[in-house]
């Protein structure tokens, strides 16, 4: 044994001597991913199975006065390495628990700053940290990734080139060559087809008290470059912080199959653990949504609209169908002279509706505007917690500079302290904030069914077979499914008051399983759900949260097949783009024995009548396979129980 130990030490020493003195490396536990850091040039590369993916990544923070945290020759000698395996749990994530194993390398930069890389089998993450006391002003941060080849890049750009850092973080995805560049920045995630069969997707995590990052391909190069909104959208620096702290994680997710993206856990794993000691009051659920259908209900003895009678009707409908929440969207608060969107209009008796909902087992959520809610947040939370409101839907944030990020964290902390759930709209992706504050049950930052009411409807079908691989891998998203009026590509026309969805009825059902949304809208009017009771019963029988998730098959922007487990039951959802296709379900993920299956699927004529569906029941075991036909814009959903 002593001889073998001596031999291994000799080999390790010889390997170190053969490396340049300025080089440091760290590998993934399975040794497929390698990070190579050149301390003399302050650059680093990433390779997968010996093939370079990212070359000469430039990484530094420029502080007030021009000091660089990681500059050529800056790094001092100490390097610290460790191997870690963490078990991460959550009550409302896409799975109840998972393991995160990585090798870590921390480098002392000799100036009160350090940089750490974590390399797992799934990708690479790095972040800066400082031990300095006092104030640190960050003028800018350099985030630059050079790719080995000029490859395709999938990104979603801001829509206002004149004021690019004000955005709702919603747009379609487009594919460009890296060298084409972009005249506007893109918000994360951004994904690069980095090598044959290998994709690198850029995201971040844990940007507390720091701006979120945008990314832009640099024209004429194969580089992606990060950029940041100035502090408060006007200062000559991006961040002002104090004391010892860590900075956001920059993450390069590395995948060899598209199906790995929707079940990626790096963002969640790298975020701060929950700050809520008792999470028992946090309840995922479905919610009705008045705004999408323009408060249209029929066959009632009152005038529908933003009034107490309409919301009592919504509460009755929710109670009868096991729906946990009723959302009072825009309109319930005062506007005009004496405007205060946190005070109900005379037509809406919020306090009486809370009492009525309590009798029925239904809770209320109130829509608020960020700029109105934030200044009165403490008093509003105290008032509405006492009243019995479940939480708020906070809208129109439209920024991710440090000031706005800090506001979101402050809202998260305040609402959690008052036992209130939150749904953010017009907002940056959660970037792991939903782990730190699990009362944040949903984030928009995604086109949802509301965008079928405008010209964006033309892109929705290919879009919603892209977001599971992009936006949803980055965190929960509020897509707002559930339309009962369904149309083919040829027959769809937008409507404000009587909206519908492109694609089939079965697709709308499948979205409840495919997407990760702990608070999910049941978007249509109760009148349509009552006319479509069979569909309504199927939707409301689906779980609100899950214990496990697998992606069985799929391809970026074309189709997806997802299986999720809740307790001892499994749920399968599938979507296709506008291309009709057959999808085979391999049931090998099931446990032993015989399973009862109930499938909600496209009808035979769904290609011309998108509302056509059929429900079938059959039995399967883990060795079974079943091929299912999807119409253009179609989908299916399967419930499986012992």
BAPASE-900595 format. One line per field, with one value per residue (C-alpha): x, y, z; residue in one letter. Coordinates in Angstrom, 3 decimals, decimal comma. Example, Ala and Ser with C-alpha at 12.3 -4.5 7.8 and 13.67 -1.06 7.14 Angstrom:
# residues 2
x = c(12,300; 13,670)
y = c(-4,500; -1,060)
z = c(7,800; 7,140)
residu = c(a; s)
***
This chain:
# residues 642
x = c(0,000; 2,858; 4,471; 1,218; 0,675; 4,192; 3,683; 0,442; 2,087; 4,949; 2,491; 0,558; 3,774; 4,999; 1,674; 1,855; 5,432; 4,430; 1,780; 2,598; 3,089; 0,282; -2,287; -4,988; -7,577; -10,710; -12,770; -16,320; -16,805; -17,199; -14,082; -15,808; -15,864; -12,588; -12,033; -8,510; -7,569; -4,556; -3,672; -1,169; -3,700; -6,731; -8,660; -10,102; -11,476; -14,077; -13,795; -16,041; -14,472; -11,348; -13,173; -12,956; -16,372; -15,547; -12,178; -10,492; -13,392; -12,753; -13,990; -13,502; -15,166; -14,055; -14,318; -14,490; -11,060; -10,407; -9,232; -9,743; -10,599; -9,157; -6,586; -3,474; -1,004; -3,426; -4,056; -1,901; -0,752; -3,334; -5,844; -8,367; -10,104; -12,881; -15,401; -18,948; -22,211; -25,312; -28,870; -31,319; -34,961; -37,941; -41,659; -42,699; -39,950; -40,369; -39,080; -39,055; -35,323; -32,178; -28,419; -25,891; -22,317; -19,426; -15,703; -14,804; -11,719; -11,359; -8,602; -7,401; -6,970; -4,842; -6,947; -9,692; -11,475; -11,605; -13,197; -14,688; -15,500; -17,855; -17,807; -20,538; -21,433; -24,023; -21,975; -19,740; -20,500; -18,306; -18,717; -16,689; -16,606; -15,084; -13,922; -13,555; -15,366; -16,930; -18,461; -17,673; -18,811; -18,783; -18,429; -18,876; -18,389; -16,682; -18,435; -17,153; -17,285; -15,501; -16,778; -14,516; -16,657; -19,198; -22,291; -26,037; -27,189; -30,792; -31,828; -34,744; -34,038; -35,440; -37,965; -37,019; -33,627; -33,966; -34,252; -33,057; -32,839; -36,547; -38,266; -40,944; -38,544; -40,974; -40,205; -40,007; -36,828; -34,745; -31,654; -28,648; -25,020; -22,777; -20,916; -24,137; -24,229; -27,300; -28,243; -30,101; -29,195; -30,892; -32,157; -31,246; -31,205; -29,135; -28,184; -25,337; -24,941; -21,296; -20,089; -21,483; -24,010; -23,085; -25,109; -23,995; -26,768; -25,945; -27,933; -27,225; -28,296; -28,487; -28,179; -29,224; -28,351; -26,874; -28,239; -29,339; -27,306; -28,109; -26,062; -25,215; -23,423; -20,489; -20,688; -17,785; -16,661; -17,765; -18,232; -21,082; -20,648; -22,548; -23,905; -25,746; -28,233; -26,786; -27,803; -31,285; -31,132; -29,083; -25,852; -22,357; -21,927; -23,899; -23,789; -23,153; -22,639; -21,114; -19,232; -18,157; -20,395; -20,660; -21,726; -24,022; -23,226; -22,579; -23,592; -22,708; -25,110; -23,640; -25,984; -25,663; -29,406; -32,230; -34,165; -31,614; -32,543; -36,101; -34,919; -31,767; -31,256; -28,103; -29,867; -31,883; -28,899; -26,689; -29,246; -29,536; -31,670; -35,105; -35,287; -38,783; -38,559; -42,142; -43,359; -46,535; -48,739; -47,400; -49,901; -49,423; -52,699; -54,845; -56,453; -59,269; -58,389; -60,911; -58,813; -58,111; -61,763; -62,632; -64,924; -67,332; -69,766; -73,193; -76,637; -76,377; -78,920; -76,460; -74,213; -70,774; -67,754; -65,453; -68,017; -68,880; -71,536; -69,094; -66,442; -68,943; -69,781; -66,077; -65,749; -68,740; -67,195; -63,787; -65,305; -67,360; -64,287; -61,609; -59,773; -57,826; -57,654; -59,623; -57,551; -58,941; -56,929; -56,685; -59,681; -60,507; -58,515; -59,331; -58,177; -58,548; -58,722; -57,545; -56,069; -54,962; -54,835; -54,590; -58,033; -61,058; -63,520; -67,069; -68,289; -65,970; -66,434; -63,069; -63,554; -66,968; -65,543; -62,802; -65,452; -67,513; -64,460; -63,519; -66,927; -66,348; -62,704; -61,386; -58,778; -58,323; -55,258; -55,094; -53,405; -51,191; -48,811; -45,191; -44,879; -48,036; -47,523; -43,877; -44,150; -47,091; -45,976; -45,662; -49,037; -50,745; -49,370; -50,391; -53,909; -54,574; -52,999; -55,409; -58,264; -57,380; -56,054; -53,801; -51,341; -50,653; -49,963; -47,414; -47,104; -45,031; -41,589; -39,881; -36,317; -33,513; -31,024; -29,747; -32,396; -35,232; -33,690; -33,414; -37,079; -38,103; -36,102; -37,652; -41,139; -40,330; -39,171; -42,051; -44,789; -43,241; -43,234; -46,948; -47,709; -48,622; -47,877; -46,681; -47,027; -44,704; -45,531; -43,523; -40,462; -37,062; -36,837; -36,532; -32,860; -33,300; -35,170; -38,039; -35,718; -34,778; -38,384; -40,713; -43,750; -42,960; -45,144; -44,776; -42,892; -43,986; -41,209; -42,766; -45,348; -48,498; -52,042; -52,596; -50,377; -52,849; -55,041; -52,547; -50,294; -47,964; -50,457; -48,670; -45,573; -47,210; -47,247; -43,518; -42,809; -44,406; -42,352; -39,255; -39,872; -39,688; -36,104; -35,233; -37,304; -38,632; -35,162; -34,319; -37,243; -41,016; -43,116; -46,717; -47,939; -51,659; -53,156; -56,702; -58,468; -61,692; -62,070; -59,456; -58,503; -56,282; -53,478; -55,798; -58,865; -57,453; -58,297; -57,374; -60,225; -60,109; -63,408; -63,896; -60,343; -59,260; -56,034; -54,158; -53,742; -55,931; -57,970; -55,739; -52,734; -54,272; -54,706; -51,160; -49,642; -50,624; -48,185; -45,467; -44,752; -43,532; -45,954; -46,825; -49,523; -51,308; -54,140; -57,322; -57,601; -61,004; -64,406; -66,388; -69,153; -66,925; -65,684; -69,234; -70,065; -66,948; -67,305; -65,389; -62,321; -62,668; -62,822; -59,692; -57,725; -58,742; -57,853; -54,180; -51,663; -50,545; -46,971; -44,853; -42,211; -40,246; -39,899; -38,467; -38,310; -38,878; -38,252; -38,321; -36,432; -35,814; -38,609; -40,398; -41,900; -41,637; -42,802; -42,715; -43,518; -44,091; -44,744; -46,952; -46,887; -47,624; -49,187; -47,618; -48,751; -47,536; -47,832; -46,815; -46,812; -45,910; -45,383; -47,510; -46,220; -48,516; -46,453; -46,571; -44,944; -44,106; -44,466; -42,075; -43,600; -40,402; -40,356; -43,308; -42,944; -43,845; -47,335; -50,337; -51,224; -54,532; -54,143; -56,549; -55,536; -56,916; -55,841; -56,503; -59,610; -59,374; -60,468; -58,495; -56,421; -59,499; -61,532; -59,085; -61,689; -62,048; -60,670; -61,245; -60,617; -59,464; -58,737; -56,361; -53,867; -50,068; -47,016; -43,396; -42,578; -45,358; -44,962; -47,747; -47,648; -50,003; -50,892; -50,804; -52,582; -50,992; -50,578; -51,687; -50,892; -52,008; -52,113; -52,102; -52,959; -51,479; -52,388; -51,988)
y = c(0,000; 2,396; 1,755; 2,519; 5,701; 6,868; 6,161; 8,168; 11,096; 10,979; 11,036; 13,948; 15,894; 15,222; 16,430; 19,656; 20,303; 19,843; 22,582; 26,274; 27,866; 30,303; 27,572; 26,262; 23,647; 22,133; 19,274; 18,028; 14,929; 12,775; 14,495; 15,460; 19,228; 21,057; 24,682; 25,944; 29,267; 31,303; 33,565; 35,596; 36,638; 36,489; 34,402; 30,925; 28,277; 25,525; 22,208; 19,159; 15,767; 17,533; 19,838; 23,559; 25,179; 28,562; 30,187; 33,089; 34,066; 37,529; 37,996; 41,024; 43,800; 47,395; 49,305; 53,034; 54,449; 51,964; 49,002; 45,605; 42,642; 40,007; 41,460; 39,979; 38,914; 39,938; 36,539; 35,630; 32,107; 30,542; 28,271; 26,276; 23,165; 20,987; 18,397; 18,853; 16,943; 18,803; 17,537; 20,300; 20,178; 22,396; 22,403; 24,150; 23,490; 21,308; 18,407; 17,926; 17,161; 16,572; 16,166; 18,771; 17,501; 19,664; 20,350; 23,842; 25,996; 29,327; 31,751; 34,540; 37,640; 39,400; 42,559; 41,624; 39,777; 36,132; 34,189; 30,709; 28,225; 25,303; 22,568; 19,930; 17,263; 19,722; 22,854; 25,612; 28,475; 31,238; 34,217; 36,911; 37,489; 40,201; 40,383; 44,156; 46,314; 49,644; 50,611; 49,044; 50,819; 48,669; 50,827; 47,869; 44,138; 42,349; 39,152; 37,903; 34,418; 33,612; 30,523; 28,256; 28,525; 30,875; 28,940; 29,493; 31,507; 31,434; 34,590; 36,815; 40,522; 43,625; 45,449; 49,104; 50,018; 53,622; 52,560; 48,931; 48,382; 49,049; 45,862; 43,417; 40,536; 39,189; 38,566; 35,682; 33,678; 34,027; 32,249; 34,221; 33,488; 34,848; 36,963; 38,705; 40,566; 42,398; 46,080; 45,486; 43,340; 40,047; 38,988; 35,618; 32,770; 32,805; 29,480; 28,687; 25,580; 25,557; 22,369; 19,369; 17,923; 20,271; 23,317; 26,013; 28,035; 31,156; 32,053; 33,574; 32,998; 34,864; 38,480; 39,930; 43,629; 43,631; 44,240; 41,415; 40,763; 41,295; 39,689; 40,800; 38,919; 41,030; 41,576; 40,197; 37,902; 34,670; 36,357; 36,983; 40,020; 40,874; 44,316; 45,890; 48,660; 51,605; 51,962; 53,522; 53,705; 56,931; 56,670; 56,219; 52,890; 49,635; 48,730; 50,231; 47,692; 47,515; 45,003; 41,446; 39,689; 37,322; 38,448; 36,705; 33,346; 33,338; 29,918; 28,009; 25,091; 22,367; 19,862; 17,143; 16,635; 19,187; 17,103; 17,979; 21,671; 21,639; 19,592; 21,603; 22,452; 24,586; 27,923; 26,625; 24,818; 27,913; 30,212; 31,019; 28,579; 29,508; 32,346; 31,326; 29,121; 27,851; 27,302; 25,441; 28,420; 28,595; 26,799; 26,309; 26,339; 27,286; 30,710; 32,140; 35,138; 37,859; 40,113; 37,672; 37,207; 40,851; 39,894; 38,232; 35,812; 34,905; 33,873; 35,765; 38,101; 41,019; 43,107; 41,446; 43,609; 44,767; 44,498; 42,449; 40,339; 39,207; 38,204; 36,316; 34,383; 33,677; 32,473; 30,141; 28,749; 28,265; 26,531; 24,169; 23,154; 22,901; 26,049; 27,573; 31,250; 34,038; 36,880; 40,411; 41,892; 45,486; 47,651; 46,838; 49,856; 53,552; 55,518; 59,141; 61,952; 60,648; 57,658; 54,866; 51,426; 49,891; 51,175; 49,345; 51,148; 51,384; 48,678; 46,056; 45,031; 43,339; 42,688; 41,137; 39,007; 37,738; 36,637; 35,020; 33,252; 31,986; 30,352; 28,649; 27,689; 30,129; 32,867; 36,153; 37,593; 41,321; 42,864; 45,856; 48,124; 48,095; 51,886; 52,169; 49,094; 49,536; 52,918; 51,648; 48,040; 47,617; 49,181; 47,418; 44,022; 44,569; 45,671; 42,922; 40,148; 41,011; 41,078; 37,578; 38,256; 35,431; 37,653; 39,995; 39,981; 42,774; 44,155; 46,506; 46,225; 46,409; 46,822; 44,740; 47,387; 47,077; 49,392; 47,358; 44,022; 45,279; 46,299; 42,820; 41,246; 43,704; 42,858; 39,160; 39,575; 41,827; 39,683; 36,530; 38,155; 38,861; 35,345; 36,601; 34,846; 36,757; 36,542; 38,978; 40,223; 42,436; 41,116; 39,538; 35,727; 34,515; 33,445; 31,342; 33,967; 31,482; 29,217; 32,008; 33,150; 30,260; 32,474; 33,865; 31,336; 32,679; 35,072; 36,204; 37,444; 35,273; 35,605; 33,908; 33,554; 37,287; 37,740; 35,824; 38,929; 40,945; 40,406; 38,102; 35,259; 34,289; 33,218; 31,573; 27,966; 27,708; 29,878; 27,546; 24,584; 26,757; 28,207; 24,809; 24,564; 28,229; 30,334; 27,440; 25,951; 29,327; 29,195; 29,165; 31,108; 32,311; 31,283; 31,481; 28,499; 27,151; 28,612; 26,848; 28,512; 26,922; 27,584; 26,253; 28,282; 29,286; 30,202; 32,116; 35,827; 37,901; 39,166; 41,398; 40,416; 36,882; 35,542; 32,065; 30,218; 29,095; 25,322; 22,571; 22,062; 19,141; 21,455; 23,779; 20,862; 19,597; 23,005; 22,505; 19,590; 20,681; 24,076; 24,696; 27,093; 26,644; 29,310; 28,681; 30,659; 28,993; 31,826; 31,521; 32,741; 30,486; 30,467; 28,653; 26,209; 25,378; 24,646; 22,447; 20,531; 17,457; 19,540; 21,583; 18,465; 17,062; 20,302; 20,804; 17,190; 17,895; 18,555; 22,041; 20,947; 17,878; 15,673; 14,687; 15,636; 13,882; 14,933; 11,765; 13,208; 16,432; 18,894; 22,580; 24,608; 21,573; 19,314; 18,160; 15,160; 15,589; 13,182; 14,464; 12,552; 13,612; 11,077; 7,701; 9,086; 10,208; 12,863; 13,143; 16,181; 16,664; 19,577; 19,943; 23,023; 23,613; 20,317; 17,316; 14,476; 11,163; 10,919; 7,627; 7,379; 4,929; 4,046; 2,591; 5,424; 3,746; 1,430; -2,240; -3,508; -2,415; 1,258; 2,845; 5,566; 8,315; 10,427; 13,736; 13,924; 15,582; 14,353; 12,810; 16,089; 18,434; 19,565; 21,371; 21,747; 22,628; 22,132; 18,453; 16,081; 12,631; 10,923; 7,315; 4,932; 1,988; 0,021; 0,004; -1,320; -0,173; -2,207; -0,604; 1,885; 3,853; 6,070; 9,059; 11,366; 15,125; 17,529; 20,740; 22,871; 19,884; 18,098; 15,460; 14,848; 11,496; 10,711; 7,466; 5,746; 2,285)
z = c(0,000; 0,849; -2,556; -4,397; -2,358; -3,120; -6,820; -6,916; -5,138; -7,652; -10,596; -9,077; -8,481; -12,014; -13,422; -11,424; -12,516; -16,158; -15,897; -16,262; -12,846; -13,659; -14,375; -12,055; -12,983; -11,523; -12,970; -12,558; -10,369; -13,518; -14,972; -18,231; -17,630; -17,071; -16,072; -16,803; -15,202; -16,325; -13,416; -15,420; -18,088; -15,728; -18,274; -18,168; -20,492; -20,272; -22,071; -22,265; -22,917; -24,145; -26,575; -25,843; -25,457; -23,929; -24,528; -22,737; -20,545; -19,092; -15,549; -13,324; -11,354; -11,800; -8,540; -7,939; -8,662; -11,446; -9,359; -11,032; -8,812; -11,198; -13,563; -15,247; -12,580; -9,809; -8,231; -5,255; -4,567; -2,191; -3,941; -1,953; -3,258; -1,909; -3,032; -1,800; -1,993; -0,866; -0,477; -1,403; -0,333; -1,054; -0,363; -3,608; -6,187; -9,298; -7,207; -3,456; -3,236; -5,267; -4,778; -5,895; -6,135; -7,256; -7,048; -5,893; -6,425; -4,623; -5,556; -3,273; -5,408; -2,819; -2,611; -0,220; -3,029; -4,007; -6,840; -6,606; -9,360; -8,781; -11,402; -11,296; -13,822; -15,144; -15,645; -14,302; -11,933; -10,559; -8,247; -6,541; -2,785; -0,641; 2,954; 2,857; 5,351; 4,514; 1,225; -2,146; -5,292; -8,431; -11,512; -13,861; -14,163; -17,026; -18,070; -21,391; -22,866; -26,091; -27,885; -29,873; -33,025; -34,591; -33,569; -33,255; -30,265; -28,972; -27,155; -26,225; -26,572; -24,916; -27,079; -26,531; -28,049; -26,818; -23,170; -23,214; -19,470; -18,967; -20,041; -18,945; -19,763; -22,355; -26,011; -28,410; -28,914; -32,042; -33,297; -34,562; -35,266; -32,531; -35,089; -36,180; -32,898; -31,615; -31,437; -28,163; -25,159; -24,359; -20,971; -19,534; -20,280; -23,477; -25,043; -27,457; -29,600; -28,535; -30,245; -32,048; -29,620; -26,736; -25,654; -23,201; -21,543; -19,582; -16,455; -13,051; -9,453; -6,181; -7,337; -3,993; -3,669; -7,162; -10,664; -12,900; -16,019; -19,688; -22,466; -25,978; -28,792; -29,995; -33,763; -35,763; -32,934; -31,273; -27,907; -25,508; -23,292; -20,133; -19,356; -16,451; -15,851; -13,896; -10,286; -10,043; -13,860; -13,718; -11,696; -13,230; -11,420; -11,325; -7,619; -4,200; -1,434; 2,019; 4,119; 3,445; 0,952; -1,977; -5,446; -7,968; -9,484; -13,243; -14,519; -17,678; -17,919; -20,164; -21,796; -24,411; -24,847; -24,866; -22,343; -19,656; -19,634; -18,168; -15,171; -14,493; -10,809; -10,846; -10,343; -7,406; -5,869; -6,001; -4,408; -0,725; 1,322; 2,564; 5,064; 6,156; 9,244; 9,072; 5,502; 6,449; 5,532; 1,960; -0,257; -4,021; -5,887; -8,846; -9,145; -11,232; -13,394; -14,175; -16,451; -19,291; -20,220; -19,482; -16,564; -19,031; -17,405; -18,730; -17,464; -14,166; -12,483; -12,211; -14,458; -14,692; -14,049; -11,289; -8,521; -5,453; -7,211; -9,898; -7,378; -5,219; -8,377; -8,932; -5,331; -5,761; -8,938; -7,295; -4,265; -6,418; -8,417; -5,739; -6,892; -4,013; -4,969; -6,648; -8,096; -8,127; -10,964; -12,150; -11,268; -7,638; -6,308; -6,623; -9,680; -10,730; -8,105; -4,745; -6,583; -4,291; -5,822; -2,350; -1,316; -2,799; -5,034; -3,601; -5,994; -4,464; -0,823; -0,344; 3,361; 2,743; -0,062; 2,254; 4,755; 2,007; 0,636; 4,093; 4,406; 1,044; 1,608; -1,031; -0,508; -2,375; -4,115; -4,915; -7,973; -7,187; -9,102; -7,935; -7,741; -5,639; -3,467; -2,487; -0,683; 1,420; 1,617; 5,388; 6,231; 3,301; 4,323; 7,927; 6,927; 4,426; 6,499; 9,318; 6,819; 5,590; 2,089; 0,841; -1,026; -3,905; -7,610; -8,036; -11,567; -13,746; -12,177; -15,596; -14,300; -12,803; -11,681; -8,099; -6,685; -8,195; -7,196; -3,619; -3,709; -4,812; -1,965; 0,472; -0,782; -0,463; 3,139; 4,164; 2,631; 4,122; 7,571; 7,096; 5,762; 2,291; -0,999; -4,078; -7,840; -9,663; -13,165; -15,494; -13,695; -14,205; -13,838; -10,222; -10,489; -7,344; -5,329; -5,032; -3,004; -0,597; -0,260; -1,202; -0,566; -4,041; -5,828; -9,357; -11,621; -15,040; -17,334; -20,034; -22,762; -21,543; -22,792; -22,282; -25,339; -27,492; -27,231; -29,293; -32,309; -30,379; -30,796; -34,010; -32,070; -29,047; -30,287; -31,115; -28,074; -25,552; -26,776; -26,239; -22,765; -20,972; -22,217; -21,617; -19,237; -17,110; -16,603; -15,025; -12,588; -12,234; -14,760; -14,884; -18,344; -17,395; -19,311; -19,455; -22,526; -23,468; -26,887; -29,097; -32,705; -35,453; -36,974; -39,829; -37,757; -34,777; -34,400; -31,310; -29,135; -26,058; -24,444; -25,775; -26,081; -27,016; -27,670; -30,750; -30,619; -29,300; -26,144; -25,137; -25,380; -22,797; -20,411; -21,006; -20,158; -16,511; -16,311; -18,733; -17,120; -13,564; -11,850; -8,149; -8,566; -11,863; -13,377; -14,569; -17,039; -18,706; -17,585; -15,215; -17,834; -20,326; -17,698; -16,667; -20,312; -20,549; -17,276; -18,425; -19,291; -16,110; -13,950; -15,597; -15,082; -11,462; -10,628; -11,435; -8,618; -7,655; -6,872; -7,553; -5,926; -9,022; -12,680; -15,738; -19,371; -21,389; -24,839; -26,797; -28,932; -28,362; -30,031; -31,492; -28,827; -25,242; -23,192; -19,396; -16,530; -12,983; -9,774; -6,890; -4,084; -5,652; -8,829; -12,115; -14,579; -18,173; -20,433; -24,075; -26,529; -30,191; -32,348; -35,455; -36,858; -36,262; -34,854; -33,055; -29,639; -28,006; -24,231; -22,595; -19,212; -17,745; -15,158; -13,401; -10,445; -10,448; -11,048; -13,055; -13,507; -14,500; -17,122; -18,139; -21,127; -22,358; -25,996; -29,344; -31,127; -34,574; -36,174; -33,868; -36,838; -38,214; -34,999; -32,235; -29,502; -30,412; -27,790; -26,432; -23,104; -23,045; -20,176; -20,325; -18,234; -18,484; -16,687; -16,683; -19,799; -21,848; -24,680; -26,302; -29,397; -29,324; -32,222; -31,702; -34,045; -35,261; -32,132; -30,085; -26,858; -24,392; -20,655; -18,839; -15,216; -13,865; -10,607; -9,139)
residu = c(x; x; x; x; x; x; x; x; x; x; x; x; x; x; x; x; x; x; x; x; x; x; x; x; x; x; x; x; x; x; x; x; x; x; x; x; x; x; x; x; x; x; x; x; x; x; x; x; x; x; x; x; x; x; x; x; x; x; x; x; x; x; x; x; x; x; x; x; x; x; x; x; x; x; x; x; x; x; x; x; x; x; x; x; x; x; x; x; x; x; x; x; x; x; x; x; x; x; x; x; x; x; x; x; x; x; x; x; x; x; x; x; x; x; x; x; x; x; x; x; x; x; x; x; x; x; x; x; x; x; x; x; x; x; x; x; x; x; x; x; x; x; x; x; x; x; x; x; x; x; x; x; x; x; x; x; x; x; x; x; x; x; x; x; x; x; x; x; x; x; x; x; x; x; x; x; x; x; x; x; x; x; x; x; x; x; x; x; x; x; x; x; x; x; x; x; x; x; x; x; x; x; x; x; x; x; x; x; x; x; x; x; x; x; x; x; x; x; x; x; x; x; x; x; x; x; x; x; x; x; x; x; x; x; x; x; x; x; x; x; x; x; x; x; x; x; x; x; x; x; x; x; x; x; x; x; x; x; x; x; x; x; x; x; x; x; x; x; x; x; x; x; x; x; x; x; x; x; x; x; x; x; x; x; x; x; x; x; x; x; x; x; x; x; x; x; x; x; x; x; x; x; x; x; x; x; x; x; x; x; x; x; x; x; x; x; x; x; x; x; x; x; x; x; x; x; x; x; x; x; x; x; x; x; x; x; x; x; x; x; x; x; x; x; x; x; x; x; x; x; x; x; x; x; x; x; x; x; x; x; x; x; x; x; x; x; x; x; x; x; x; x; x; x; x; x; x; x; x; x; x; x; x; x; x; x; x; x; x; x; x; x; x; x; x; x; x; x; x; x; x; x; x; x; x; x; x; x; x; x; x; x; x; x; x; x; x; x; x; x; x; x; x; x; x; x; x; x; x; x; x; x; x; x; x; x; x; x; x; x; x; x; x; x; x; x; x; x; x; x; x; x; x; x; x; x; x; x; x; x; x; x; x; x; x; x; x; x; x; x; x; x; x; x; x; x; x; x; x; x; x; x; x; x; x; x; x; x; x; x; x; x; x; x; x; x; x; x; x; x; x; x; x; x; x; x; x; x; x; x; x; x; x; x; x; x; x; x; x; x; x; x; x; x; x; x; x; x; x; x; x; x; x; x; x; x; x; x; x; x; x; x; x; x; x; x; x; x; x; x; x; x; x; x; x; x; x; x; x; x; x; x; x; x; x; x; x; x; x; x; x; x; x; x; x; x; x; x; x; x; x; x; x; x; x; x; x; x; x; x; x; x; x; x; x; x; x; x; x; x; x; x; x; x; x; x; x; x; x; x; x; x; x; x; x; x; x; x; x; x; x; x; x; x; x; x; x; x; x; x; x; x; x; x; x; x; x; x; x; x; x; x)
***
